[in-house]
Amino acid sequence: MTSIPRPTPAVPSSATDPQAQSGGQSGASPENLLSGLGLGTWGMGENPDKAKLEIAALQRGIDLGMCLIDTAEMYADGGAEEIVGAAIAGRRNAVCLVSKVMPHHADRRGTVAACERSLRRLGVDCIDLYLLHWLGDVPLAETLEAFTLLHAAGKIARWGVSNFDIDDMQELVGIAAAHEVATNQVLYNLTRRGVEFDLLPWCQQSRIPVMAYSPIEQGRLLSSPPLLRIAERRGASPAQIALAWVLRRPGVMAIPKASSLAHVEQNHGALSLRLEPEDLAELDRAFPPPNKAVRLEML
């Protein structure tokens, strides 16, 4: 992992609260932030030369109100969590932190140890939302037992899952009540619409928010001719069209990564963009919705 600079950021006056500076409490409530746009960090922390730009981009997102930051122990082998820790220094109470445990760490002892490592890298005492990154060989009940222990110890505020298909979710709510599951984070964008057939309706009916990762397909959607046409028609960017399309669904938020100030600000603009029926129809023609169940895709 890289050594991350920790500059003194420009922060609102509320960040002078000693508890916020110490990281001794959890931050903004996940329930209030699991809508709209958050900030993804997959790919951050890999290049020391980009660290200051990545930190600045996250801080700009927080300034704009994009206060949910998603990271994971897997990203850059913990380097992304260090970037996040530097970005939130002095303003812990302004953000909702999401991190994830890898499946091969997800037994009772391993989950607790992984969470404690993440806490140290983030420089906080509590992670607001802690997710199982994907389902592995460890029995799900054992991972949930570890989440319960971490919650009781004040080290996580809530827990959820990532990359769970509908059968995984059904298994999950057979072990824990649906209201205990704070989110299911899945791959969802115009080219990955399989979740619309069954998983998204099931989550909506179960009142489990969905967090869409890679909502721009890691940038590959930006050169799509239909997106370019609609963007020109609407006076927007292709990224804003792709994000507005994801955000049109109730109960779905998006966590695009943006490692520059310009990209953060451009993504933020998607919040004020509403696609017209003709836009949605053109996108359906270019990227047809599913007509049958398909297995959940992952990146």
C-alpha positions in Angstrom: 0.0 0.0 0.0 1.1 3.5 -0.7 1.9 6.1 1.9 -1.0 8.6 1.7 -0.5 12.3 2.4 -3.0 13.6 4.9 -3.3 17.4 4.1 -5.5 19.6 6.2 -8.7 19.9 4.2 -11.0 22.8 4.0 -14.0 21.8 6.2 -17.3 23.2 7.3 -17.4 24.6 10.8 -19.2 21.6 12.1 -16.0 19.6 11.6 -14.4 21.3 14.5 -16.5 19.1 16.8 -13.9 17.0 18.8 -15.9 13.8 18.3 -15.8 14.4 14.5 -12.0 15.0 14.6 -11.4 11.9 16.7 -13.5 9.7 14.4 -15.1 8.4 17.6 -18.6 8.1 16.2 -20.2 6.9 13.1 -21.1 9.5 10.5 -24.2 10.4 8.5 -27.0 7.8 8.7 -27.0 5.2 5.9 -30.8 5.4 5.9 -30.7 9.0 4.9 -28.0 8.6 2.2 -29.0 5.4 0.3 -30.5 7.4 -2.5 -29.0 9.6 -5.2 -25.3 9.7 -5.9 -22.4 8.5 -3.8 -18.7 8.2 -4.4 -17.0 5.1 -5.5 -13.3 4.3 -4.9 -12.6 1.2 -6.9 -9.2 1.9 -8.7 -8.1 4.5 -6.2 -5.0 4.1 -4.1 -3.1 2.2 -6.7 -0.8 5.0 -7.9 1.0 7.3 -5.3 1.3 10.0 -7.9 -2.5 10.3 -8.1 -3.2 10.3 -4.3 -3.6 14.0 -3.9 -6.0 14.3 -6.9 -8.0 11.4 -5.6 -8.3 12.9 -2.1 -9.3 16.2 -3.5 -11.9 14.6 -5.7 -13.5 12.9 -2.8 -13.5 16.1 -0.7 -15.1 18.0 -3.6 -17.8 15.3 -3.7 -18.5 15.7 0.0 -18.7 19.5 -0.5 -21.4 18.9 -3.1 -23.4 16.7 -0.8 -22.3 13.3 -2.2 -21.6 12.1 1.3 -21.7 8.3 0.9 -18.3 6.9 0.1 -17.9 3.3 -0.9 -14.6 1.4 -0.5 -13.4 -2.0 0.3 -10.4 -3.9 1.8 -9.9 -5.4 -1.7 -9.4 -2.1 -3.5 -5.6 -1.6 -3.9 -5.1 -4.0 -1.0 -6.4 -1.4 1.4 -4.9 1.6 -0.4 -8.3 3.0 -1.4 -9.4 2.9 2.3 -6.3 5.0 3.1 -7.3 7.5 0.4 -10.7 7.7 2.0 -9.2 8.2 5.4 -7.2 11.1 4.2 -10.2 12.7 2.4 -12.4 12.6 5.5 -9.9 13.7 8.1 -11.6 16.3 10.2 -15.0 15.8 8.8 -16.1 12.3 9.9 -19.6 13.3 10.8 -20.3 14.6 7.3 -19.9 11.3 5.6 -21.4 7.8 5.5 -18.6 5.2 5.1 -19.2 1.9 3.3 -16.6 -0.8 3.2 -16.5 -4.5 2.4 -15.0 -7.7 3.7 -13.7 -10.3 1.1 -15.4 -13.7 1.2 -12.2 -15.6 2.2 -12.0 -13.4 5.3 -15.7 -13.8 6.1 -15.7 -16.4 8.9 -16.4 -15.2 12.4 -12.8 -14.4 13.4 -11.7 -13.2 9.9 -14.6 -10.7 9.5 -13.8 -9.1 12.8 -10.1 -8.9 12.0 -10.7 -7.5 8.5 -13.1 -4.9 9.9 -10.5 -3.8 12.4 -7.9 -3.4 9.7 -10.3 -1.3 7.7 -11.0 0.9 10.7 -7.3 1.6 11.1 -6.8 2.4 7.4 -9.8 4.7 7.4 -8.8 6.3 10.7 -12.2 5.9 12.3 -13.8 3.9 15.1 -17.0 2.9 13.3 -17.9 2.0 9.7 -21.4 3.1 8.9 -22.2 0.2 6.5 -20.2 -3.0 6.3 -20.9 -5.4 3.4 -20.0 -8.9 2.5 -18.3 -8.3 -0.9 -19.7 -11.4 -2.5 -20.9 -14.8 -1.3 -18.1 -17.4 -0.9 -17.6 -20.7 0.8 -18.1 -19.5 4.4 -21.6 -20.2 5.6 -23.6 -17.0 5.4 -24.9 -17.4 9.0 -21.3 -17.3 10.3 -20.6 -14.0 8.5 -23.9 -12.5 9.9 -22.8 -13.6 13.4 -19.6 -11.7 13.0 -21.6 -8.6 11.8 -23.7 -8.9 14.9 -20.6 -9.0 17.1 -19.1 -5.9 15.3 -22.4 -4.0 15.7 -22.5 -4.8 19.4 -18.9 -3.6 19.8 -19.8 -0.3 18.1 -17.5 -1.0 15.2 -20.2 -1.0 12.5 -23.5 0.8 12.5 -25.3 -1.4 9.9 -24.5 -4.3 7.5 -25.4 -5.4 4.0 -24.3 -7.4 1.1 -22.8 -7.1 -2.4 -23.2 -9.1 -5.6 -26.1 -11.1 -4.2 -28.5 -12.6 -6.7 -32.2 -13.2 -5.9 -31.6 -16.7 -4.6 -28.8 -15.4 -2.4 -31.1 -12.7 -1.1 -33.8 -15.2 -0.4 -31.3 -17.3 1.6 -30.2 -14.2 3.4 -33.7 -13.2 4.6 -34.2 -16.7 5.8 -31.5 -16.1 8.3 -32.0 -12.4 9.1 -35.0 -10.1 8.8 -35.2 -8.1 5.6 -35.2 -4.8 7.6 -31.8 -5.7 8.9 -30.2 -5.7 5.4 -29.2 -2.1 4.7 -28.4 -2.7 1.0 -27.5 -5.0 -1.8 -24.7 -3.5 -4.0 -24.8 -4.9 -7.5 -23.5 -4.2 -11.0 -26.2 -2.2 -12.8 -26.0 0.0 -15.9 -27.5 0.3 -19.4 -25.5 -2.7 -20.6 -26.2 -4.8 -17.5 -29.9 -4.8 -17.1 -30.5 -8.4 -16.0 -31.3 -7.4 -12.4 -34.5 -5.6 -13.7 -36.2 -8.9 -14.4 -36.4 -10.2 -10.8 -33.7 -8.9 -8.4 -34.6 -5.2 -8.4 -38.4 -5.8 -8.0 -37.7 -8.2 -5.2 -35.5 -5.8 -3.4 -38.0 -3.0 -3.9 -40.8 -5.1 -2.5 -38.6 -6.1 0.4 -37.7 -2.5 1.0 -34.0 -3.2 0.6 -32.1 -0.3 -1.2 -29.9 -1.2 -4.1 -26.5 0.4 -4.7 -25.4 0.3 -8.3 -21.7 0.0 -8.9 -20.0 0.7 -12.3 -23.0 2.7 -13.4 -21.1 4.0 -16.5 -19.5 0.5 -17.1 -16.1 1.8 -16.1 -16.3 4.5 -18.8 -17.1 2.2 -21.7 -20.6 3.7 -22.1 -19.3 7.2 -22.8 -18.7 6.5 -26.5 -22.1 4.9 -27.0 -23.8 6.6 -30.0 -27.3 6.6 -28.4 -25.9 8.3 -25.3 -24.0 10.8 -27.4 -27.2 11.7 -29.3 -29.3 12.1 -26.2 -26.6 14.0 -24.4 -26.4 16.5 -27.3 -30.1 16.8 -27.4 -30.3 17.4 -23.6 -27.3 19.6 -23.3 -25.6 17.1 -21.0 -22.7 14.7 -21.0 -23.0 11.0 -21.8 -22.0 10.2 -18.2 -24.8 12.3 -16.9 -27.3 10.5 -19.1 -26.1 7.1 -18.0 -26.3 8.1 -14.3 -29.7 9.8 -14.7 -30.9 6.5 -16.2 -29.8 4.5 -13.2 -31.2 7.0 -10.7 -34.6 7.0 -12.4 -35.6 3.9 -10.5 -36.9 4.2 -6.9 -34.7 2.6 -4.3 -31.6 2.7 -6.4 -28.5 4.8 -5.9 -25.3 5.0 -7.9 -21.6 5.1 -6.8 -19.5 6.1 -9.8 -15.8 6.6 -9.3 -14.5 10.0 -10.2 -10.8 10.8 -9.5 -10.8 14.4 -10.8 -12.7 17.5 -9.7 -14.2 17.9 -13.1 -15.6 14.4 -13.2 -17.1 14.7 -9.7 -18.8 18.0 -10.6 -20.0 16.5 -13.9 -21.4 13.4 -12.1 -23.2 15.7 -9.6 -25.0 17.4 -12.5 -26.9 14.1 -13.1 -29.0 14.7 -10.0 -30.8 17.6 -11.7 -31.3 15.8 -15.0 -34.7 14.1 -15.7 -34.9 11.9 -18.8 -37.9 12.3 -21.1 -40.0 9.4 -22.3 -38.4 9.7 -25.8 -35.0 9.4 -24.2 -35.9 6.3 -22.2 -37.5 4.7 -25.3 -34.4 5.3 -27.4 -32.2 3.8 -24.6 -34.6 0.8 -24.4 -34.1 0.2 -28.2 -30.4 0.4 -27.9 -30.1 -1.5 -24.6 -33.2 -3.8 -24.4 -34.5 -4.7 -21.0 -34.4 -8.4 -20.1 -37.3 -10.7 -21.0 -36.1 -13.6 -18.8 -34.2 -14.3 -15.7 -30.4 -14.2 -16.1 -27.6 -14.8 -13.6 -26.3 -11.7 -11.8 -23.2 -10.3 -13.6 -20.2 -9.2 -11.7 -17.0 -7.2 -12.4 
